[in-house]
Amino acid sequence: MSNPFLDGSDWQETITSTVRNTLIKEEIRELQRQLNRYEANPRLVVDGIIGPRTIQAMRDFAYSNNL
């Protein structure tokens, strides 16, 4: 893995990207928590990754609520 502070890359962009990705993962975790509160079946692992179960839970929620 390269070191952004040593290889001449734009370290500010690297830091910004890292923070952005961290915030996005936390938002996904919150989505998963909310879907679990609305009885996602099967319950979702709150990991910040949108996998097939999270996608299916979103579809099920949308269908159940006529969205």
N, C-alpha and C positions, 0 to 999 in steps of 0.2 A: 504494500500500500504506500502510495506516495505521501509525502508530508507537504501540505499546501503552503506551509511557511518557508519551505526550502526549495521547492521546485519551480518557483516563479509564477505559479497559478494565482488567480485572484482569490486570496484568502477571505476577503470580505464576502464574496459570493458563496464560498464554501460554508462559512459560518451562517449566513442568511439561509441557505438551502437546508442546513442541518436543523436550524430553529424551526423553519417552515415545516419540514417533515415531522419534527417532534410534535408540533401543534396539530398537524393533520392527524397523526396517529392518536393523539389524545381525543380529538373530535370523533374519530371512528370508535374508540373505546366507549365514549359517552353514548353514541348511537347504539352500540351493542348492549350497553347497560339498559337503555330505554327499551329496546326490543325485548330483552329478557323480562323487564317489568310488565310489558304487554304480552307476556306468556309466549315467547318464541318457543317453538317445539320442533326440534330439540333445542334446549337452552344453548346459547352461544358461549363460546370461550371468549372472554373479553381480552383480546390480544392486540387490537389496533390494526388488524389485517382484514381487508374485505375479501373473504373467500366465498366459496359456493354456499355455505350455510348462512352467512350474513346476507348474501344476495337473496337467497330464498326467503329468509325471514322478512326482508324488506318487501318482497313481492307479496308474501302472505299478509303482512300488515296493510299494505296498500289495498289489496283485494278485500280484506275484511272490513275496511273503512271506506270502501267505494271511492278510493282516490285515483 
